[in-house]
Amino acid sequence: MTATLIKSDIKDINLAEQGKNNIEWALKDMPVLRKIEERFIKEQPFKGLKLSACVHVTKETAALCTVMKAGGADAILIASNPLSTQDDVAAALVKYWDIPVLAYAGESVETYRNHVRMAMEHNPDIIIDDGCDIVATLHAERPEMAKNIIGSTEETTTGIIRLQALEAQGELRFPALGVNTSLTKHLYDNRYGTGQSAMDGIMRAANILIAGKTVVISGYGWCGRGCAMRAKALGANVIVCEVDPLKALEAAMEGYRVMPIAEAAKEGDIFLTVTGDKHVVDIEHIMTMKDGAFLCNAGHFDHEVNVPDLKPLATEIKRIRPHLDEYKLPNGKSVYVLCEGRLVNLVAAEGHPASVMDMSFANQALGMEFLVKNKGNLENKLYTLPESVDVEIAKLKLESMGIKIDTLTPEQEEYLNSWKI
């Protein structure tokens, strides 16, 4: 089945003009990706290949899809989250770029899973994944398809954890490339992108002042580091909850209070999870929270805050404003859940700025090219892009920012490569 035979499932094609403006606006702030696109147009590295992409449907990911199509890919796009789709962007991709999209904001979980299966019906040669949804579903339901797949790229820490599990169990059936492992992705996107966009989402959803609040960050990976840094910069008192002793120690050395979530639950005003795990904030924690505590998540899936078990427990659930629900508890207190427990930075805000995603999606595009160029030479393992590619992306980004750096003299290079005193 070709992409042109798959019917798009979007909210409103009449939103396309605004979406086109937003995609073009994003591309203006994505100079590295534009540079890659220029080469892709000439070289056509994906000519004749079908691409199924499962990513958040935003103006930035749309830019990635247009670049992949410019490189010859026959692309189809679905959302990696039921609530994060920007409907105008989806419409623009369908109308102006002829890329079938199956995604709309607010789609049911059942519809979302059906879209994942439709992405497999495209019979992809290559896959761009965000959370490993297509890859995991394919391995579980259509393993026979794997023999025709060149490889997949993965955007998130959560997806990489799934891929690592597949590889460890000997079940990974084609090569995968963990884009999130690249330094120019996780150091930049996860820390600066998630840090800013998560705070942006919280403020848009609840319109609350961060200064003076106690913000509890569960998880001190790169996303957690960024969220803690931005919350602190906005005047919050930050508590970090961790299970990794090294990360917990680092958080303490950065000046944050570190404690178990059971203790932090009694002190926090705002709880933000960024772990990729489930039930990080559980019912037992919620019942000890202050009246009026805010619960939100910037991890990939909506399992981090245990909203499913909170719903039947609540005596009343009230929609206060878009993306903000009040849950009244049997103890007389209320807690406020943002974005139904889904990604606060993508549901209530617009995700990362284009300049951040420029490097992340440069990694995606070059990662996909790496897989295609090395077809038949890679094992069914999880790979990381070569360091030379990381360095090249960083150079292009610096160049676009007008920043120059030093270079080693021959004498300095010789000194660094010598063991002699």
C-alpha positions in Angstrom: 0.0 0.0 0.0 1.4 3.4 -1.0 1.0 6.6 1.0 -1.3 8.0 -1.6 -3.8 5.2 -0.9 -3.9 5.8 2.8 -6.6 8.4 3.6 -5.7 11.1 6.0 -7.6 11.4 9.3 -7.3 15.0 10.4 -9.6 17.5 12.1 -10.1 20.2 9.5 -8.4 20.8 6.1 -9.5 24.4 6.3 -6.8 25.0 8.9 -4.0 24.4 6.4 -3.1 28.0 5.6 -2.3 28.8 9.2 -0.4 25.5 9.5 1.7 26.3 6.4 2.6 29.6 8.0 3.7 27.9 11.2 5.8 25.3 9.4 7.5 27.9 7.4 8.1 30.0 10.5 9.7 27.0 12.2 12.0 26.3 9.3 13.3 29.8 9.5 14.7 28.9 12.9 16.1 25.5 11.8 19.2 26.4 9.8 20.9 23.0 10.4 18.0 21.1 9.1 17.7 23.4 6.1 21.3 22.8 5.3 20.7 19.0 5.3 17.6 19.5 3.2 19.7 21.2 0.5 22.0 18.2 0.2 19.1 15.7 0.4 17.4 17.4 -2.6 20.5 16.8 -4.7 21.4 13.3 -3.4 17.9 11.8 -2.9 19.1 9.3 -0.2 15.6 7.9 0.4 14.4 7.6 -3.2 12.0 4.7 -3.5 11.7 4.1 0.3 8.6 4.3 2.4 8.7 6.1 5.7 6.3 5.8 8.6 6.8 8.5 11.2 5.2 8.4 14.6 6.1 11.8 16.3 4.3 14.7 17.9 2.5 16.5 15.1 4.0 20.0 15.6 5.4 22.5 13.2 8.9 21.3 14.0 8.2 17.7 13.3 6.4 18.7 10.2 9.6 20.4 9.1 11.4 17.1 9.6 8.8 15.2 7.5 9.1 17.8 4.6 12.9 17.3 4.6 12.6 13.6 4.5 10.2 13.9 1.6 12.5 16.3 -0.1 15.1 13.5 0.2 12.9 11.1 -1.8 10.9 9.4 1.0 7.3 8.3 0.5 6.2 9.5 4.0 3.2 9.0 6.2 2.8 10.7 9.6 0.9 9.7 12.7 0.9 11.3 16.2 2.9 9.8 19.1 0.4 11.3 21.6 -3.4 11.6 21.4 -3.4 15.2 22.7 -0.3 16.9 21.3 -1.3 17.3 17.6 -1.4 20.8 16.2 -4.4 20.4 13.9 -3.4 23.3 11.6 0.0 21.7 11.0 -1.6 18.3 10.2 -3.9 20.0 7.6 -1.0 21.8 6.0 1.1 18.7 5.5 -1.9 17.1 3.8 -2.8 20.0 1.6 0.6 21.6 0.7 3.1 18.8 1.0 0.9 15.8 0.1 2.0 13.9 3.2 -0.9 11.7 4.6 -1.4 12.4 8.3 -3.5 10.4 10.7 -3.7 12.6 13.8 -5.9 15.1 15.5 -5.9 16.7 18.9 -8.1 14.8 21.4 -8.3 11.5 19.5 -9.2 8.5 21.6 -6.6 6.0 22.7 -8.4 3.5 20.5 -8.1 5.8 17.5 -4.5 6.5 18.3 -3.7 2.8 18.4 -5.6 2.3 15.1 -3.4 5.0 13.6 -0.3 3.1 14.7 -1.6 0.1 12.8 -2.3 2.2 9.7 1.3 3.4 9.8 2.3 -0.3 9.6 -0.1 -0.8 6.7 2.1 1.7 4.8 4.6 -1.2 4.7 7.5 1.0 5.7 11.1 0.5 4.8 12.2 2.9 7.5 10.6 4.2 10.7 10.9 7.3 12.7 9.6 6.6 16.2 8.9 8.7 19.3 8.3 6.3 22.2 8.8 3.1 20.2 5.1 2.8 19.5 5.3 1.6 15.9 8.3 -0.6 16.5 6.9 -2.2 19.7 3.5 -2.7 18.0 5.1 -4.2 14.9 7.2 -6.6 17.0 4.1 -7.7 19.0 1.5 -7.9 16.3 3.2 -8.0 12.9 6.7 -9.5 13.4 6.8 -10.9 9.8 7.1 -7.3 8.6 10.4 -6.8 10.2 12.4 -8.6 7.5 11.7 -5.8 5.0 12.6 -2.9 7.4 16.0 -1.3 7.0 15.9 0.3 10.4 14.3 2.8 12.8 15.3 5.9 14.6 14.1 6.7 18.1 13.6 10.2 19.6 13.1 9.6 23.3 14.6 8.1 26.4 11.4 6.2 26.9 11.6 4.6 23.5 15.3 3.8 23.9 14.4 1.9 27.2 11.9 -0.2 25.2 14.5 -0.9 22.4 17.1 -1.8 25.0 14.6 -4.3 26.4 13.9 -5.8 23.0 17.7 -6.1 22.3 18.4 -7.6 25.7 15.7 -10.3 25.2 17.1 -11.0 21.7 13.8 -9.9 20.1 14.9 -6.8 18.2 14.4 -7.7 14.5 16.2 -4.9 12.7 18.8 -2.2 13.5 17.6 0.8 15.5 19.3 4.1 16.1 18.8 5.9 19.4 18.8 9.6 18.4 18.3 10.6 22.1 21.8 9.2 22.9 23.5 11.8 20.7 25.0 14.7 22.6 23.5 17.3 20.3 20.1 15.8 21.1 19.9 15.1 24.8 22.2 17.9 26.0 20.3 20.5 24.1 16.7 19.2 23.5 16.1 17.4 26.8 17.7 20.0 29.0 17.0 23.4 27.4 13.9 22.4 25.4 12.0 20.4 28.1 13.1 22.8 30.8 11.6 25.8 29.1 8.6 24.2 27.5 7.5 22.3 30.6 7.4 25.6 32.6 5.6 27.2 29.7 3.0 24.5 29.7 2.4 24.7 33.4 2.0 28.5 33.3 -0.4 28.3 30.3 -2.5 25.6 31.7 -2.9 27.0 35.3 -1.8 30.6 35.0 0.0 30.4 38.3 3.1 32.1 39.6 6.1 29.8 39.9 8.1 32.1 42.2 7.8 31.1 45.8 6.3 27.7 45.0 7.8 24.4 46.0 8.3 22.4 42.8 8.9 18.7 43.1 10.8 17.2 40.1 10.7 13.4 39.9 13.6 12.3 37.8 17.0 14.0 37.4 18.0 12.8 33.9 18.6 15.5 31.3 14.9 16.5 31.2 14.8 16.7 34.9 17.9 18.7 35.1 16.4 21.2 32.6 13.1 21.4 34.5 14.8 21.9 37.8 17.1 24.6 36.4 14.2 26.6 34.8 12.0 26.2 37.9 14.8 27.5 40.1 15.4 30.4 37.7 11.7 31.4 38.0 12.1 31.6 41.8 10.8 28.2 42.8 12.1 26.1 45.7 13.0 22.9 44.0 13.0 19.3 45.5 14.3 16.4 43.4 13.2 12.8 43.8 15.4 10.1 42.3 16.2 6.4 42.5 19.7 6.7 41.0 22.3 7.5 43.7 24.6 9.2 41.2 21.9 11.5 39.9 20.6 12.2 43.4 24.1 13.2 44.5 24.4 15.5 41.5 21.1 17.1 42.3 22.2 17.7 45.8 25.5 19.2 44.6 23.5 21.6 42.4 21.8 22.9 45.5 18.5 21.1 45.3 16.8 19.3 48.2 16.7 15.6 47.6 14.2 13.3 49.2 11.8 10.4 48.5 8.5 11.3 46.9 6.6 10.1 50.0 8.2 13.0 51.9 8.2 15.5 49.1 4.4 14.9 48.6 3.7 16.7 51.9 5.7 19.8 50.9 5.2 20.3 47.2 2.9 22.8 45.4 3.7 21.6 41.9 4.7 18.1 41.0 6.4 17.4 37.7 7.4 13.9 36.6 10.1 13.3 33.9 11.1 9.6 34.5 9.6 7.5 31.7 8.3 5.1 34.4 4.8 4.4 35.8 3.0 5.6 38.9 5.8 7.8 40.0 3.2 9.9 41.7 0.8 7.4 43.1 -2.5 7.5 45.1 -0.7 7.2 48.5 1.3 10.3 47.6 -1.6 12.3 46.3 -3.6 11.7 49.5 -0.9 13.4 51.6 -0.5 16.4 49.4 -1.5 20.0 50.3 -4.9 21.2 49.3 -4.5 22.7 45.8 -1.4 20.8 44.7 -0.8 20.7 40.9 0.2 17.4 39.2 1.8 17.3 35.8 4.0 15.2 33.6 6.7 15.9 31.0 7.7 12.2 30.5 6.6 10.5 27.3 3.6 8.5 28.4 0.7 9.3 30.7 1.5 6.6 33.2 3.7 8.6 35.5 0.9 10.3 37.5 -1.6 7.6 38.4 -4.6 9.4 37.0 -6.6 6.1 36.3 -6.7 5.2 39.9 -7.4 8.8 41.0 -10.6 9.1 38.9 -12.7 6.5 40.8 -11.3 7.8 44.1 -12.4 11.4 43.5 -15.7 12.6 44.9 -16.0 15.1 42.0 -14.0 15.9 38.9 -14.4 19.4 37.4 -12.9 21.0 34.3 -11.7 24.3 35.5 -10.2 25.5 32.2 -8.6 23.8 29.1 -6.0 21.4 30.3 -6.8 21.9 34.0 -9.0 19.5 36.0 -9.9 19.7 39.7 -10.1 16.3 41.5 -11.9 16.6 44.9 -10.7 13.9 47.3 -12.5 12.1 50.1 -10.3 13.9 52.7 -11.8 17.2 51.6 -8.8 18.4 49.7 -8.5 19.0 46.0 -5.6 18.4 43.6 -5.3 19.8 40.1 -4.3 17.6 37.2 -2.8 19.2 34.1 -3.4 17.8 30.6 -5.0 14.6 31.9 -1.5 13.5 33.0 -0.1 13.7 29.4 2.8 15.8 28.2 2.2 19.2 29.7 4.7 20.9 27.4 3.1 19.7 24.2 -0.6 19.6 25.3 -0.8 23.0 27.1 2.1 24.6 25.2 3.7 24.1 21.9 6.6 21.8 22.7 10.2 22.8 22.2 11.1 25.9 20.2 12.2 25.3 16.6 15.8 26.2 17.3 16.0 23.4 19.8 14.4 20.8 17.5 16.7 21.9 14.7 19.5 19.8 16.2 17.3 16.9 17.3 15.8 16.5 13.9 19.2 17.0 12.2 20.1 13.9 14.2 16.9 12.2 13.0 17.5 13.0 9.3 21.2 12.0 9.4 20.5 9.0 11.6 18.0 7.7 9.0 20.6 8.4 6.2 23.2 6.4 8.3 20.8 3.4 8.5 20.0 3.5 4.8 23.7 3.8 3.7 24.6 0.9 5.9 21.8 -1.4 4.9 22.9 -5.0 5.3 26.0 -4.1 7.3 24.3 -3.5 10.7 23.3 -6.1 13.2 19.9 -6.1 14.9 21.1 -3.9 17.7 20.6 -0.4 19.1 23.1 2.0 17.7 24.3 5.6 18.4 25.2 8.0 15.6 29.0 8.3 15.2 30.6 11.1 17.2 31.8 12.8 13.9 28.1 13.4 13.0 27.4 14.9 16.4 30.4 17.2 16.0 29.3 18.2 12.5 25.8 19.1 13.7 27.3 21.2 16.5 29.6 23.0 14.0 26.6 23.8 11.8 24.6 25.1 14.7 27.5 27.3 15.9 27.9 28.7 12.4 24.2 29.5 12.2 24.5 31.4 15.5 27.5 33.4 14.3 29.8 31.8 16.9 33.4 31.1 16.2 35.7 28.8 18.2 39.4 28.2 18.5 41.2 25.4 16.6 44.3 23.5 17.8 47.6 24.4 16.3 49.7 21.5 14.9 52.0 21.8 18.0 49.0 21.5 20.3 47.6 18.5 18.5 51.0 16.8 18.7 51.2 17.6 22.4 47.8 16.1 23.1 48.6 13.0 21.2 51.9 12.3 22.8 52.7 10.4 26.0 56.2 11.9 26.3 56.9 14.3 29.1 
